[in-house]
């Protein structure tokens, strides 16, 4: 859907309610949506039926994670850049790493970084479904880990767990509330519905004393 004053104003309000200065962010997010549409014809970044609802289904849904994101962030299986790119645009002072196994999609993400001048963002081409994929990150750990629509919640948690810094949080999005029994070695620190999506914040049970999950 092409941007118009109404959709632009709605996006600006959404960002401002979450403490994000909306001027530059709105422009960058609109440019990002245009890049997806331009590349989708040759790259199949998102399904064709989603092209008309990029804003609500993908951009807004990604930005819904803002209240739970703190510190450095890694987005595993970033695909077309959701949720990592909208989050990086919203907080240009925070470091974001996008991990994507597809060379074609990783190339698109690199193009987005250049076109939008996202100096806080890097792309790593790696498949976290394979053994030793974490070696591509040189042992780095992160304060926040995301992985949107990559695998079922329990499998996603296993993938994310080794990437968490002490006190770090994995942010899981789902159509309904998740339960603690899904997360071996983890504990749910927050669970809240945002729009049509539930956000579940999971941390390592062994680092409970370090855990601080706060809204910004």
GIPE-V78116 format. One line per field, one symbol per residue. phi: phi as a letter, one per 30 degrees, with the letter a starting at -180 (. if undefined). psi: psi as a letter, one per 30 degrees, with the letter a starting at -180 (. if undefined). burial: # if it has 16 or more other ideal C-beta (glycine too) atoms within 10 Angstrom, else .. A space follows every 10 residues. Layout:
phi=???
psi=???
burial=???
//
This chain:
phi=.edbdddddd dddedddcic ddeddddddd dddddddddd ecchdbdddd ddbedddbdd dddddedcdb idbbcdidid jccddedddd bddcdbcccb dddddddddd ddeddchddc bbccdacddc eiddddchid bbdbbbachc aeeddddddd edcddeidbc cccadbdcce ddcdibbdca abdbiccccc cbbdddcedc dbcbdc
psi=kkkleeeeee eeeeeefggk kfdeeeeeee eeeeeeeefe effhelleff efheeeeeee eefffeffkk alkkjkhfcf gkfeeeeeee iffkkkkkkk fkeeeeeeee eeeeeghifg klkkjljgfl kgefffghgk llekkljkhe lleeeeeeef effklkglkk jkklflkllf ffikglkkfl jkkjbfkkkk jklkffgeff kjjlk.
burial=..#....#.. ##.##..#.# .#..##.### .##.##..## ....##.... #..##.#### ########## .######### ########## ##.####### ##..##.### .##..#.#.# ######.#.. ..##..#... .#######.# #.#..##.## #.###.#### ####...#.. .##..#.### #..#..#### ####...... #.#...
//
